[in-house]
Amino acid sequence: MIKILIIGAGRSATSLIEYMLTNSLIYDWKITVADVDQQVAEGKIRGHVNGSAVSFDIANEDKRRSIIREHDFVISMLPAFMHGDVARDCVEFGKHMATASYVSDDMKSLHALAKAKGILLLNECGLDPGIDHASGMKIIDEIKDKGGEVISFKSFCGGLVAPESNDNPWGYKFSWNPRNVVLAGQGTAQYLQDGLMKFIPYNRLFTQIDKIEIEPYGKFDAYANRDSISYIDPYGIYSIHTMLRGTLRQEGYCKAWNVFIKLGLTDDTSKITHAGELTYTSLVDSFLPNTKQSVKEKLKHLMKEEWDDEIEHMMEYLELFSDKKIPLKQGSPAQLLQALLEEKWKLQSNDKDLIVMQHQFEYRLPSKTKIQKLNSSLGVTGKDQHHTAMALTVGLPLAITVKNYLTKKFNSTGVVIPIEKEIYTPLLKELEEHNIIFKDKIIT
């Protein structure tokens, strides 16, 4: 009997937990779901015969280590910055581990020891990163198998709201961690364009955007995502001229979000101590020059030619020019903004979310003189507030790959991401059974 520990029962873990419980009946697994709120964990198990729920606090070192020691495989759905302690425990105790998060420096430092001990540390096996790696590498390997070389690879992904549930001007509702959305893009994005390294600092990230069209969903804003250049080596595309990974939002979102950046409302390093005495209008005003103009006019003056009627409508929807009180007694500007957005962008019980992804390839084949172009696109719509497309596409790839490892479809050790054929081939095949299917289109 294999004992599997799933740490974190939040909104992205629903599909993963259901899949692991279903397969536990086939493979004789025992599944423990651990969460800081034990009732949340119990709600995800729903009395399953092979499931149990426990309370879990990452900061309680003794209990954390005790629980990990009792299991054979650990799946961490914790926030990314919490994976390090879990990973160190897993390597020490000889336990395999899997996450959907980016490989951190903490995780990299464990690679050699994990490999020496025969331990798998699977990372970046969710949606983005995850499905993007698997589906992108499939096409890259197919091009290489034909003797071709990839010269441009752009990959875009967005978690949005489905058109039928889109009832706000931002075209966005939370289907995953709101904090990650508010803090998205902080740092400097870097990518390769026409052979040149390009850098976009955070203060310009939401103004230097691409326009991407994905049928039948329409056009989207795309902003550069993290460090695209670092994937050239693991993807093995050394002849590449352009390499860009980006995040998608509804058209108009980025120019409006840039207002918050320019104001300073996405700052998470300072604390406003008397926030409960403020309205959101007075909060905005506190970041603006002290003139006799209205708050709206001051904001227009700050944004100058970047302001337009669409932005004004989006800000009014958030009640930024009203007497709406701030519900927190104190917090960083980013936390105060998040509190507002969690109310205004809440995914309602019957709402559906939408995942869109598109890979754009340019490549040369030995039999062709003209550069070939191919777009590979994915769209997945959620069922409801709990069974979201986000939960499905984040949790299912991780669950499938863990199952494939436990059933010996691959035998990797150390820090691994899903870019090898033995990992991505069965993963993509099973994802298709869940209607997660890419549609390829040759661009002429």
Summary of the structure (lengths in Angstrom):
residues: 444
radius of gyration: 22.8
end to end distance: 53.8
largest distance: 71.7
contacts: 1508
relative contact order: 0.16
helix: 39%
strand: 25%
